[in-house]
Amino acid sequence: MSLPLPEATPVADETLRAIADRYGLRAASVMRLPDVGIFNTIYALGDDVILRIPRNHPHFVVTAHKEAIVVPVARAAGDRHDDG
């Protein structure tokens, strides 16, 4: 038996635009993309940037926090792995 996924994390368009502005992104459009995974709600900030927001569950938030710490450390150590 599979459990239902936690709610997707809603982010208002104004908030997405503020995030884009803060990082100097020229996002002509911001929008939520279709769900493709279980951990994150995915938003497009223009054509070139994707923003992943963990779903509203403590496990998903902790996992995103760990990823935010580990990925830069791995890249600094020379790991350039790309799944794509």
C-alpha positions as CSV (number, residue, x, y, z in Angstrom):
1,M,0.0,0.0,0.0
2,S,1.5,3.4,-1.0
3,L,0.8,6.5,1.1
4,P,-0.5,9.6,-0.5
5,L,2.1,12.3,-1.3
6,P,2.3,15.4,0.9
7,E,0.8,18.5,-0.5
8,A,2.7,20.3,-3.2
9,T,4.2,23.6,-1.9
10,P,2.4,26.5,-3.4
11,V,4.4,29.6,-4.2
12,A,2.7,32.8,-5.4
13,D,3.7,34.3,-8.8
14,E,4.8,37.4,-6.9
15,T,7.1,35.4,-4.7
16,L,8.6,33.6,-7.7
17,R,9.2,37.0,-9.4
18,A,10.8,38.3,-6.2
19,I,13.1,35.3,-6.1
20,A,14.1,35.8,-9.8
21,D,14.7,39.5,-9.1
22,R,16.8,38.8,-6.1
23,Y,19.2,36.6,-8.1
24,G,19.3,38.9,-11.1
25,L,17.3,36.5,-13.3
26,R,15.4,38.1,-16.2
27,A,12.4,35.8,-15.9
28,A,9.9,36.8,-18.5
29,S,7.5,34.2,-17.1
30,V,7.2,32.2,-13.9
31,M,5.1,29.1,-13.6
32,R,4.6,25.8,-11.8
33,L,5.5,22.8,-14.0
34,P,3.8,19.5,-14.0
35,D,4.6,17.1,-11.2
36,V,7.3,14.6,-12.3
37,G,8.6,13.4,-9.0
38,I,7.7,12.9,-5.4
39,F,10.0,15.2,-3.4
40,N,9.7,18.6,-5.0
41,T,7.3,21.1,-6.5
42,I,8.9,22.5,-9.6
43,Y,8.7,26.0,-10.9
44,A,10.2,27.6,-14.0
45,L,11.7,31.0,-13.6
46,G,11.9,32.0,-17.3
47,D,13.4,29.6,-19.9
48,D,16.7,28.8,-18.2
49,V,16.1,28.3,-14.4
50,I,14.2,25.7,-12.5
51,L,13.4,26.2,-8.8
52,R,12.7,23.1,-6.8
53,I,10.7,23.5,-3.5
54,P,10.4,20.4,-1.3
55,R,6.8,19.2,-0.7
56,N,5.3,20.0,2.6
57,H,6.7,17.2,4.7
58,P,9.6,17.3,7.2
59,H,11.5,14.4,5.5
60,F,11.4,16.2,2.2
61,V,12.6,19.5,3.7
62,V,15.5,17.8,5.5
63,T,16.5,16.0,2.3
64,A,16.5,19.2,0.3
65,H,18.6,20.9,3.1
66,K,21.2,18.0,3.0
67,E,21.3,18.2,-0.8
68,A,21.9,22.0,-0.6
69,I,25.0,21.3,1.6
70,V,26.4,18.2,-0.1
71,V,26.2,19.2,-3.8
72,P,28.4,22.3,-3.5
73,V,30.9,20.3,-1.4
74,A,31.0,17.5,-4.0
75,R,31.5,20.1,-6.8
76,A,34.3,21.8,-5.0
77,A,35.9,18.4,-4.6
78,G,35.8,18.0,-8.4
79,D,32.7,15.9,-8.9
80,R,31.0,17.1,-12.0
81,H,28.5,14.2,-12.3
82,D,25.5,14.9,-14.4
83,D,22.6,12.4,-14.8
84,G,21.5,14.0,-18.0
